[in-house]
Each structure stands twice: as structure tokens, then as C-alpha cells.
Amino acid sequence: MRKMLRLFAALMVTASLAGCAGGQASETPKAAPAGAQAEGEGGSAKAWKPEKDINVIVAYKAGSGTDTGARILCSIAEKYVGRTLLIVNKEGADGKIGYTELANAKPDGYTIGFINLPTYVSLAQEPDSVFNKDSVTPIVNHLFEPSVVVVKKDAPWNTIEEFIDYCKAHPGEVKCSTNGVKASNHIGIQLLAKKAGFEVSAIPYGGTADQLLALRQGEVEVSVPKAGDVASLTGENGELKVLASYTEQRLEDYPDVPTLKEKGYDLVYGSARALVAPAGTPQEVIDFYVDAFSKTMEDPENIEKSKNAGLSLSLMSPETLGEYIDEQDDFVKNTLPTLFD
């Protein structure tokens, strides 16, 4: 398990780059069901129950990939939580507004939220950040979403080779929308640019929904979102086309789309989306949510709805998620500087 996570986190711009496996839930890092562990600790998961509705902070706008997954998960989780889970969108500043509110919330169990990795730890390391990686307490990981290279359907490039060749011949000319400066999708395009030896002009839009809108409207020529973010925008009647995926094997939903590894670029990359609580939240509260959301993750309705939305479920216990956050923090600290020098 730990070996898999370390491969998953050690995304290096070198020939030895390693990472997580591709776009299927069965290929992503897994841990033993966290709920089983919580229930086995003297029944502590039942020691606390919420007495009022719970706010769930999403640091991105309604309709974003994080928001879509959060709404599916939380709507089904209500039968295990016993209260209404209210999605609170606090978008802006590349996610910093929502993450700041989540980190500063009262640790009483009535505010929890989602973080994206590595975006959260990247923002946490900024000099002016008011939160850090220890400002939140892990509950469970929800999703792991592999990254993909997408362009408009009428773009002049039909293969990743054509795109890369054009970028090499026109350094800095191609504009790439991102979900924020040094956020997950910005990291994705920089990994490819460094590995393939080209330059693009990265333009931050503060969130994936706006990033993709910019691409659809022709403000930019390329984006590197997650596969689930473009599930409804690709295909025969879609506005976008996928040129390549950052996965070990081809994605089930895109069997004709090559991986970057197939094309000689040893890149495997994506983003995790996890549930956390403010630091200082009592252990009995964390245990309650671990139990409730672990059951939700395994609920057939959640599995079906997530699959239909193009989301890749990846359950991690709080302990494993905590290790992964530490590893992503190390990745941002030691590898990111090589991408943005």
C-alpha cells in the first residue's frame, strides 16, 4: 500500500518519473475500508452524532468537477449521517478563499469540506498563506482523477504529436488555461512541457469550470483538466477532444486516446479530492464521518452515479490520506520548483 502511494506521489520530471495508476477506480491507490477500522475501535464511531445540518465547503464554483462529485457523494451520505449536508461554494483566488474558510472553521463537526491535491498543499506553501497542510484533519479520500490533454474539436491538432510539434515550433505562442497558478492543472501542463521540451503561456482562471469555459470560447487553445471534468464535453457531440491521458493504460471511456507513456513521455499524473475537517476536530467526530462516508463510498447508488458522471472513486482511510497529503506536500516542495524555474 505505502509503496503504491509513494509511486503515486513521486511525480518527477525525470526518466524515472513514477505515479499513480490510470482512470479506473480499480487502478487507483486503495486502503482497507476506513469505516471498518473506525467501528472496530470500541464503537467510537457511534459516540457522536450531529444534532443539526452540516456545512460542506467546496472551494470552487457550482458545476466544477469538485462540486459535481461533492454533491453526488453528500446527497447519498445523508442517509448515513442522518442530517442534511449543505454544499457551500466558496470559490475564488484559485481555491484559497474556500480553503481558508475551511481551515478557520470551528472544529465542532458542523463544518467539513473538500480539498484537491496537490492544489491544497501548493497553496499552503505560498509565503502569504494563512493555512498549512496541518490546518485540516483527514477524513477519507473521495476521488482520484487522471489528467488529460484537451483541445477544441475544431483545433488543428488531431494527435498529441502534432500538438507538441506545433508548440516546439512556436514557443510560448499556445495559450493554456489552468485552474490557478501552480494549481493541479497548471502542474499538469508544466510536467508535459518540461518532459517534451516546449513552452506554453499558462493563463490562470481560478477554477476548472472557468478554465474549460475559456477553452470552449476560444480564449485559449489547450487545457489539462481531469478526465471526469470533460466527460460531458467530449464524445461524438462534444465540444472538445482528448489528445492524450496521463495514465498507465488507456482510459476505459477513451479507448482510442493514447497515453503519454505510449508516446515516449513517462508521465502519470492526476488529482485527488478528499474530505477533511478543520484541525482540532475531536476524534469521535472524525470517526463518525469516516464511518458514514466509507459506507457512502461503497453504496451502490453512489458507485453508479459516480460512474455515470465519469468520476473515479478511490477510498483511502484517514491514516493513508494523511500519508498521501504529506507526500504531496513533499512533491510540491521539492519537485514543483523544477517545473517553474
N, C-alpha and C positions, 0 to 999 in steps of 0.2 A: 504493500500500500504506500509506504513512505517513499520507496524508490520510484513508484509511478508518479507521485506528486512532485518529486524533485525534478523528474524529467519534464513534467508538465509545466513547471515554473521556470526552468533554466533556459529561457529563450534568448540565445546568444547569436550575435551576428558573426558567426564563425562557421567553419565547415563542420564543427561538432555540435551545432545548434540542435537542441532536443526540445520536446514539448509534449503536450497532451495529445491524445488521440482524437479522431475526427468528429463528425457531426452526429453520430448516433449516441443515444443515451448509454448504450451498452459499451461504447468505446471510451467514455469519459471516466475520470477517476471516481471510484466508489468507495464508500466505507460501510461498515456494518450499520444497519438501521439505527439511527441515533435514538429513536423513541424507545427501543428495546433496552438500551443502556439506561436511559432516564428512569424507566419504570422499574428496573432492577435495583435501584438504589433506595431500597426501603420504601417504595411508593412515593418518593418525594415529588414526583410529577403531579400528584393529586393534592399536594399540600396547599397550593394556591390556586385560586380561580378568579378570573376577572369579574368584577361586580358592575362594570359599565362598559360601554363601547371602547374600542381601541383605535387609536390613530396609527396609520401605517404610512410613513413618509417615503415618497418616491422623489428623487432629486431631479427628475426630468418630466417634461410635459406629458399631458394625456395623449395617448396614441403612440408614444415611443415604445421601443421594444421592451424596456424595463417595465413600463406602465402596463403594457398588454399582459406580460407574464404575471405581474403582481396582481392584477385584477382577476385573472383566472384562478390563481392559487388562493387568494384571500376569499373569493366568493365560495369556494368549496371548503375552505378551512373553517368557516363559521360554524359548521355542524360539529366540529371537534373542539372549537374554542368556546362555543356557547354564547358568543356576543357578536355584534356587528363589527366588522373590520373596515374602517373608513380610510380609503386611499386619499392621501393628502399630497397633491403635486406641488412641490416647491422648486420649480425649475429656475435656472439662471446661473451665470458665472461658471459654466462648464460642469455644474453639479455642486459647486461649493456652497451655494445657499442652502440646499436641502441637507447636505452632509453636516453643515454647521448646526442647523436646527436639530437634527437627529442627535448629534454628539452632545448638545447642550440641553436636551430634553430631560425632564425629571425622570430619574431611573426607578419608576414605580410600577412598570409593567403596562402602562397605558399608552406608551409611545414606543413603537418599534419601527423598523424601516429596512429598506434595501440599499445595499452598496454594490457597485460594479468594480470588479478587479481586472486589471491593475489601476483603473482610473482613481479609485478612492485613495490608495496609498501614494499615487503620483501627486495628487492634490495635497495630501497630508504633508508631503515633504517640501512643499513650496515655502520659501522663507517667511511669508506673511500668514501662513495657515494658522487658524485658531483651533484646529483639531489635529490629532495624530492617529497612528494606527491603533493605539491603545484607548482611543476615545469611545470605542464601541466594543461590545461583548458578542462573540459569535453565537448564533442560534443554529441554523442549518444552511448549507448551500442549496440553492434552488436550481440554477441552470448553469450549463457551460455551453457557450455559443461560439462555434468556429468562425473565423473571419473569412470573407470572400472579397474578391476584386470585382466591382461592378461598374458598368458604363451605361449610357443610354442605348436603347435598342438600335437607334439610327447612327450610333457612333461609327467612325471609320475603321475601328479595330474589331475584328471578329475572333482574334486569338490573343492570348497573353503575350506571345512572341511579338506580334505586330505592335501591341501597346508598348512593350518595353523598348523595342527598336525605335519607335517614334520618340519616346521620352529621351533616349540616348542622343538622338539626332537633334532634339530641340530642348536642351537643358533648361529647366525652370519654367518652361512655357505652359505645360499642362497644369491646370488647377485641380486640386484635390480637396473636397470638402471633408472636414473632420468634426468630431463631437467635442472638440475643445483642445486647447494647446496641451500637448503631451498626454492627452487622454487616450483611451484604449484604441480608438480607430486611427488616431494620429500615429500612435506607435506602430500600428499595423502597416500603414503605407511606408513609414520610415524603415521598417525591417526589410521590406521588399526593395526599396530604393537603394539602401546600403548594400544589400546582398547582390543585386543585379547591376549596380553601378550607374544609376541615373538620378536626376533631381526633378522634383515637382515643387510647385508652390502650394503649400498647405494652408487652407483657409478655415479657421475655426467657426463653427456655427452654434456651439453651446449645447448641442444635443443631437442624437441620431435622427430624430424626426425632421429637424430643420436641415441637418446635413443632407438627408436624402431628398428633401424638397428642393434644395439648391441644385442638386444633380438633375432632378426631373425637369426643373425650369431652365436648365442650360446655363446656370451661373458658373458651373464647374464642369469638368469633363470626366472625372472619376471619383469613386469613393471606396473605402474599405470598411464596410459595416459588418455586422454579424449575419450569418445565413438566415436566422429567424427574422431579422429586421426587414428582409426583402422578399419574404415568402409570398406576400400578396402583390408584389410589384414586378415579379418575373414570370416566366412561362409564356405560353403562346400569345396571350392577350396582355401581357405586362408591358410596362414602360422601360424596364431595364433588362440588361443581360449580364450574366455572370461569366467572367473570363477565366477565373481560377479560384481554387479554395486553398486555405492554409491547413490542410488536413493530411493525415497519413494515407487514408483511402478516399476515393471519390464519395461525395455525399449521395445518400440514397435519393434525395429529391433532385439531384443534378447529375445523373449518371454519365452524361456526355461532357461534363465540365472537368477538365484535368486538375490535378493537384499541382501546386507549385513544385513539390518534390519530383513529380513526373518530369517536369521541365528543367530539372537540374538545380533548383533552388531549395535547399534543405531548410524549409521554414514551416513550422507548425505553430499556430497561434490562435488565440481567441480570448474570450472574456467570460469570467464567472460572475454570476449575480446571486447575492447571498442575503439572507435575513439576519439582522443584528439588532441588538438593543443598546441603549446608552450604557457606558461603563458605570459600574456600581449597581446595576440592576441585581436584586437578590437572586441567589442561586435557585430558590424554589420557583421563582418566576421563569427563569431561563428553562428549567426542567419542564415546566408546564408547556411552554411554547415548543420545545424540542419534541415532546411527545405529540402535541397537536399537529405540528407541521410535518413531522415524519409520517404520521398517518395520512395526512393530506397528500403528500407526495406519492404515496402508494395507492391512493384511491383511484379506482378505475375511471371515474369521471374526470379527474384531473389528468390522468395519463392520456385519455382520449382527446380532451380539449387542448392539451399542450401539443400533442402530435398534430392536430388539425391546424394549430397556429404556427407550426414549424419550429417549436421550441424543444430544446434538448435538455431533458431533466437530468440532474446529476446531484444526488443526495450525498451530503457529507455531514458527519456528526460535528458538534461544536469543537471538539478537540482537533479533528482533522482540518476543519475550516480554519481554526486558529493557526495551525501549522502552515496552511496554504497562504494565509494573509502575511505571515512572517516571511515566507519565501517570495511572495510577490513584492513585499517591501524591499527585500534584498535585491531582487531583479531591477526594480526601479532605481535603487541607489547605485548599483554597480554597472548595469547594462545600459540604462537609458542615456547616460552621458555620451556613450559611444554612438548613439543614434542621432544626437542633436548637437554634435560638436561643429 
